[in-house]
Amino acid sequence: MTRIIAGAAGSLTLTVPDAGTRPTSDRVRESLFGALDAADALRGAAVLDLYAGSGALGLEALSRGAASADLVEKSARAASVAERNVRAVLRAVPGAIARVHTASVDAFLRSAPASYDLVFVDPPYDLDGAALGVTLALLTPRLTPDARVIVERATRSGAPALPPGLSVLRDKRYGETTLWWLGLDVPSARVSDA
């Protein structure tokens, strides 16, 4: 069972696609969102949830104060499940905006008109590193200056290959899963000793 952990829609049960997705565990989501709350990264954020599946990550962000969430899922069946979950969460979070996009992640990123403050990248574990690198390269121009990108991968996969402009801020291992926190590189002209 997958549920919204906290916030305005806290304890709401989400429907999960019957096949083809790998929901992030409650333990990992709880730790991740605790850290995002502590960093004040959710309030008013424009969120992008790539490889969304049920939409649990983007919808958890909405429940905790994000302003909007775009959920991108290639599978029409999974996108339909995400649509149902969006309707349930929006009843509990009036004023929030959520959209489900039935498209491949790379196709969406090539035409996305928006910029994002917080991005969840939770691809299938069998997605190879080169393909993930292409996705991250397409994502980089869509990020706001202080954006955070959270990549969830199998621990055995190692660190994601990063395109120019992105760097690892930190990583956290949860058994077979590792979360990689990424951010835009800070130009040296903005770095100060003050």
C-alpha positions in Angstrom: 0.0 0.0 0.0 1.3 3.4 -0.9 0.0 6.5 0.8 0.7 10.2 1.2 2.8 10.4 4.4 2.2 14.0 5.6 0.7 17.4 4.8 -2.7 18.4 3.7 -3.4 15.0 2.1 -1.6 13.0 4.8 -2.6 9.3 5.1 -4.5 9.4 1.8 -4.1 6.0 0.1 -2.8 6.1 -3.5 -3.6 3.6 -6.2 -0.5 1.9 -7.6 -0.2 0.6 -11.2 -0.5 -3.2 -11.2 2.7 -3.7 -13.2 5.6 -1.9 -14.7 6.5 0.5 -11.9 8.6 0.3 -8.7 7.1 2.6 -6.1 9.5 4.3 -3.7 9.2 2.8 -0.3 7.5 4.7 2.5 10.8 4.6 4.5 12.7 6.2 1.7 10.0 8.8 1.0 9.7 9.7 4.6 13.5 10.3 4.9 13.6 12.2 1.6 10.7 14.5 2.4 12.0 15.1 6.0 15.2 16.4 4.4 13.4 18.5 1.8 11.1 20.0 4.6 14.2 20.8 6.7 15.8 22.5 3.6 12.5 24.5 3.0 12.6 23.1 -0.5 8.8 22.4 -0.8 6.8 25.5 0.0 5.7 27.1 -3.2 7.9 24.9 -5.4 7.3 24.0 -9.0 7.8 20.2 -9.0 8.6 17.8 -11.8 8.1 14.0 -11.3 9.8 12.0 -14.1 9.0 8.4 -14.6 6.1 9.2 -12.2 4.3 5.8 -12.0 1.5 6.5 -9.4 2.8 10.0 -8.9 3.5 9.4 -5.2 6.6 11.7 -5.1 5.1 14.7 -6.9 1.8 14.3 -5.0 3.7 14.0 -1.6 5.4 17.3 -2.5 2.0 18.9 -3.3 0.6 17.7 0.0 3.5 19.3 1.8 3.2 22.8 0.2 4.5 22.7 -3.3 2.5 24.9 -5.7 2.5 22.7 -8.7 3.5 19.3 -10.0 4.0 17.9 -13.5 3.9 14.1 -13.5 5.5 12.5 -16.6 4.7 8.8 -17.3 5.1 7.0 -20.6 2.8 4.1 -19.8 -0.9 5.0 -20.5 -2.1 2.6 -17.8 0.2 4.1 -15.2 -0.7 7.6 -16.3 -4.4 6.8 -15.9 -3.6 5.7 -12.3 -1.7 8.9 -11.7 -4.7 10.9 -12.9 -6.9 9.2 -10.3 -4.4 9.9 -7.6 -4.1 13.6 -8.7 -7.9 14.1 -8.4 -7.9 12.6 -4.9 -4.9 14.7 -3.7 -6.3 18.0 -5.3 -9.5 17.5 -3.3 -7.3 17.7 -0.1 -5.0 20.5 -1.4 -7.2 23.2 -3.0 -5.4 25.7 -5.1 -2.5 23.4 -6.0 -1.9 22.5 -9.7 -1.1 19.1 -10.9 -0.9 17.8 -14.5 -0.2 14.3 -15.8 1.7 14.1 -19.1 1.5 10.8 -21.0 4.8 11.0 -22.8 8.3 9.7 -22.7 10.5 11.7 -20.3 12.9 12.8 -23.0 10.1 13.9 -25.3 8.5 15.9 -22.5 11.8 17.6 -21.6 12.5 18.6 -25.2 9.3 20.7 -25.3 8.6 21.6 -21.6 7.9 25.3 -21.3 8.4 25.6 -17.6 11.3 25.8 -15.1 11.4 23.6 -12.0 12.6 24.0 -8.5 12.4 20.4 -7.5 12.7 17.4 -9.7 12.3 13.7 -8.9 14.0 11.3 -11.4 13.0 7.7 -10.5 13.7 5.7 -13.7 13.3 1.9 -14.0 16.4 0.3 -12.5 17.3 -1.3 -15.8 17.6 2.1 -17.5 21.3 2.3 -18.4 23.6 5.1 -17.3 24.0 6.6 -20.8 20.2 7.0 -21.2 19.9 8.6 -17.8 22.7 11.0 -18.8 20.8 12.1 -21.8 17.7 12.7 -19.6 19.7 14.8 -17.2 21.3 16.8 -20.0 17.8 17.6 -21.3 16.6 18.5 -17.8 19.4 20.9 -16.9 18.2 23.9 -18.9 14.7 23.5 -17.3 16.1 24.0 -13.7 15.8 27.2 -11.7 19.1 28.4 -10.2 18.6 26.8 -6.8 16.8 23.7 -8.0 17.3 20.3 -6.4 17.2 17.1 -8.5 16.7 13.8 -6.7 17.8 10.8 -8.6 16.7 7.4 -7.3 18.8 4.4 -8.5 19.8 0.9 -7.5 22.8 1.2 -5.3 24.7 -1.3 -7.5 24.3 1.2 -10.5 26.7 3.7 -8.9 26.6 7.4 -9.3 24.7 8.8 -12.3 26.8 10.2 -15.2 26.3 13.9 -15.0 26.2 16.3 -17.9 28.0 19.6 -17.7 26.3 22.0 -15.4 25.1 19.5 -12.8 27.0 18.2 -9.7 26.3 15.8 -6.9 25.4 17.6 -3.7 25.1 14.4 -1.6 23.9 10.9 -1.7 22.1 8.6 0.8 21.9 4.9 0.7 18.9 2.9 1.8 19.9 -0.7 1.3 19.4 -1.5 -2.4 18.3 2.1 -3.2 20.5 5.2 -3.3 19.2 8.8 -3.6 21.5 11.2 -5.4 20.9 14.9 -4.7 22.0 17.0 -7.6 22.2 20.8 -8.2 23.4 23.2 -10.8 27.1 24.1 -10.7 27.7 27.5 -9.0 29.7 29.7 -11.4 32.9 30.8 -9.7 32.0 34.5 -10.1 29.1 33.8 -7.6 31.3 32.2 -5.0 32.4 34.5 -2.2 34.6 34.1 0.8 32.4 36.4 2.8 
